[in-house]
Amino acid sequence: MDVRVGTVDEVRSEGCRIVDVGGRRIGVISVGDDFFAINDKCPHMGASMSAGSLGGTMLASTPHEYVYGKDDRVIRCPWHGWEFDLETGRSLLEPKRSGLGVYRVTQEDGHVVLHA
């Protein structure tokens, strides 16, 4: 199902817009020129992920080297700080066990379209 979320400018200015699709709350998040869509419910205790914060994380690197990356590509749950990759939805702590549903988002004729 394709859902027009709003104009590109509207969604960018809001930063995040919640859309209800078949009883599922989906957060469409603007980061720079990109848009991401995730289930809005944290798998831990059900907090609204759209109320969380965006940031980055430390990346795997050689010993004694600290590399920061994924800037604004990691969303943190507002209740307990669980972190998820916006692109894959996978938990940073336990990527094989926990994650958020992710959906494809495109831009068509100046609108953000969610493909859910």
N, C-alpha and C positions, 0 to 999 in steps of 0.2 A: 504494500500500500504506500503510495506517495502522498506526502502531506506538505503543503506550502506553509512554512513556518513564519515567514514575514519577509520584508525586503532585506537585502544584504545590509543596508545602512541601519535599519532598525535593530537587527540582531546584533550587529557589531556594537552599536551604541549601548545596548543593554548588557552585553557580555554573555548573557545566558538567557534562554527562553525555554520555558517548560511547555511541552506539548503532551496532551493525553491521546494515546493511540490504543484503542481497544482496551481501555482500562489500565494501560501501562503509562506511568509518568516517565517521559523521556526528556532529558536536558540537552538542548542544543547549545553548544558552547563556542564562542568566537575567540580565537587566539591568532592575532595578527591577520593574515590573509586567509587562514584556514578555519574550518568549522568541524566540530566533532559532536557526536551524539552518543549519549550513554544512558543506561537505566538510571533513574534518579534516586534509586533506593540502595543504600549501602547494604551489602550482603551480611555484614556483621550484626547490626542491630536496627537497621531500617532507616537511618537518618537520610535526609534529603541531601544528596551529593551536590546539588546546585548551590547549596548554602556553604559548601566547602571552599577551600582556597586553592589556587593554582601556584605551582612552583616547579622546581627541578629536583634533581637528586644527584648523589655521587655515583659515578659510573665505574664499572670494573676497570682496573688499571694495574700497572705493575706495583710491586711493593714500594711503600714510601712515596708513592705518587698519588695525588688527589686531583681527580678530574670531575668537575661539575658539568652536568649536561641535562638534556631534556627540559630546558627552561620553559616554563609554562606548559609543559606537556604531562605534568603529574598533578592529579587532583587529590586533595586530602579531605577525608570525612570530617565534618565539623564537630562530631561528638568525640571520637576516639583517635583521630589522626591516621586511620588506615589510608594507605596511599595506593593509587591505581594509575596505570599508564593510560592516558587519554586515547592513544591510537589503538591499543590492543584490548583495553579494559582489564588487563591482568593485574593482580595484586603485585606490588613490588616485593613484599615480604614472602608470600607464598604463591608464586605465579601458577603453579600446577594445581592448586587447591581452591583458589578464590579469584573472583573477578566480577566485573560489571559487564552487562550486555552492551555491545557497541553496534552502531548502525551507520550506514553509508549516508553521507550528506553531499549534495551537489549544489551548484549555483546555476540557475536557469532563468534567463530573461530578467536579471536583477533581483531574483528571489532566492531564498535559501529553501531547498527542498530536502525533506527527510524521507529516506527510503526504508520504511520499517516493515 
